[in-house]
Amino acid sequence: MMIPSIDLMGGHAVQLVGGRDLEIDAGDPRPIARRFGRLGEVAVIDLDAALGKGSNREVIRDLLALAPCRVGGGIRGERAAIEWLDAGARRVIIGTAATPDLLRRLPRDRVIVALDARDGRVVDQGWTHDTGDTVESRIEALAPFAGGFLLTMVEREGRMTGLDMERVSALVKAAGDVPVTVAGGVRSSEDIALADRAGADVQVGMALYRGVFDLAEGFCAPLRSDRADGLWPTIVCTEHGQVLGLVYSSLESVRAALESGKGVYYSRSRRSLWEKGATSGDTQDVVRFDVDCDRDALRVVVRQAGRGFCHTGTKTCFGDLSGIEALEATVRGRLEDAPEGSYTARLLRDPELLRAKLHEEV
């Protein structure tokens, strides 16, 4: 799958060629993060910190509130890694500082080891120094401590020459059961599909910022369909995992949803795009898209407004909500429109009574 990337310099989202030459200044990264985050994790790299020329710490903190982020750049010790994890980073990316001694002091599943390589040999010091190690030997040494690898082919970085698929397959094999993300050279959404079939995610920057392909094309590239109409069955659910209903998606509907942030699907009866709530007022805000393991179905996590998802007026197409969400809906209803004598309403309006009740329950 695709991991969109935001590289930061001077508070701006940028793209460099070969790690040195500024090619694109995309400006404020916040709206970019909000849009990218609808696909899941976003790679956020602090280039200033990596180069020892400053920090984009406050900007990154803003991004963490907007999207699930894996954060890298200038993380050279345990303290810095833990600070970012505590700040809300899903994972941290550690480069030259990644040693078994450091990695074993961090939660393995939340650490990605970055290896930069030119022609198969690991380089450091801003890609200027050949360490003499092969990527495979470094993978073998660090795999027991890593929750993932980010493998950048520096000779291709920012140049959109295409992925070296033979190399990608070899690196996935070397990493074993440790997830691999590759970067460097992506020039089409087909690269993402090929890498996905080889077992690797792809970190994409330049091709997205240049508009060679868009978010929807990159995200949907690995998908397949056994339907004559090519649509993908799509489960719509809440942030708590409560299923609201089943719809269908196309490339165009995914594109519209990603751009607008609204629940947009493909209506088989109308044979056109359908924005949930456009006429009923029962709108949806898209939190994120997920893909299933077979790459033939989607899940869309939404924040549902209004009466609910179903056209019959129920919260879901399978009836009313259940579990914790049903309780939450009841409490919210009591707050907004409580019946006469409601004890729940009294609790919500009386801090002392509420505090006493919570103390009683725990």
Sequence and secondary structure as in RCSB ss.txt:
>XXXX:A:sequence
MMIPSIDLMGGHAVQLVGGRDLEIDAGDPRPIARRFGRLGEVAVIDLDAALGKGSNREVIRDLLALAPCRVGGGI
RGERAAIEWLDAGARRVIIGTAATPDLLRRLPRDRVIVALDARDGRVVDQGWTHDTGDTVESRIEALAPFAGGFL
LTMVEREGRMTGLDMERVSALVKAAGDVPVTVAGGVRSSEDIALADRAGADVQVGMALYRGVFDLAEGFCAPLRS
DRADGLWPTIVCTEHGQVLGLVYSSLESVRAALESGKGVYYSRSRRSLWEKGATSGDTQDVVRFDVDCDRDALRV
VVRQAGRGFCHTGTKTCFGDLSGIEALEATVRGRLEDAPEGSYTARLLRDPELLRAKLHEEV
>XXXX:A:secstr
 EEEEEEEETTEEEEEETTTEEEEEEE HHHHHHHHGGGS EEEEEHHHHTTS   HHHHHHHHTTS EEEESS 
 SHHHHHHHHHHT SEEEE TT  HHHHTTS GGGEEEEEEEETTEEEETTTTEEEEEEHHHHHHHHGGG S EE
EEETTTTTT     HHHHHHHHHHHTTS EEEES   SHHHHHHHHHHTEEEEE HHHHHTSS HHHHHHTT   
 STT  EEEEEE TT  EEEEEEE HHHHHHHHHH B EEEETTTTEEEETTTTTS  EEEEEEEE TTSS EEE
EEEE TT SSTTSSSBTTBS  HHHHHHHHHHHHHHH  TT HHHHHHH HHHHHHHHHHH 
